[in-house]
Amino acid sequence: MKPFPENNPLQRLISLLSRLPGLGPRSARRVALNLMKRPEATLRPLAEALIETADRMKNCSTCGNLDTQDPSIVCADEKRDRGMICVIEDVGDLWAMERSGIYKGLYHVLGGTLSALDGIGPDQLRIHQLTQRIAHMQKTPTPVREIILALNATLEGQTTAHYVAEQVASPHISITRLAHGLPVGGELDYLDDGTLTAAFTARQKAG
Ligand SMILES: [Zn+2]
């Protein structure tokens, strides 16, 4: 039996926390009770950060990155190489690439991978936005010359990379993918910076 009715605020907090990835009901109770130990030092700042994040963070309409501004800081940065677009699954992968410091081009976040099992087809990902973006950029003074498929070394990631490569194929664009230094099943976000940098530097033509 639960110690509180469902409409009790602490019970509601526990219920919400328990839905987060990696947290079950037991961890959620522990987190909530921990936050209640010093509410002014931890609970209230957390609540304020949640509200501010919900209010101010949005997906960049160009690349899909999360930022307080649209276009995102990365897209708006004139010093970045506009001839390169690195295609990644999630914002976390973009952060991993940025942490490595190896790459100074633009990004495109797909928002996941193709998965017949989960009913995720091309229309659920930002693939159409990518082809449109490239078509638009080819008419500018800084056309795209390389697309780097930096998708995770999972079956879904590689299936998606293959599909995206077909969609963006053009005689004027070199399509590359990260080298096979990536461990099988490897997700960018879990790689140390050295491994990611090596896989990027040794990237090879896709297909
Ligand atoms: Zn952007």
Boltz pocket constraint, residues with backbone or C-beta under 6 A from the ligand:
constraints:
  - pocket:
      binder: B
      contacts: [[A, 60], [A, 61], [A, 62], [A, 63], [A, 64], [A, 65], [A, 71], [A, 72], [A, 73], [A, 74], [A, 75], [A, 76]]
      max_distance: 6.0
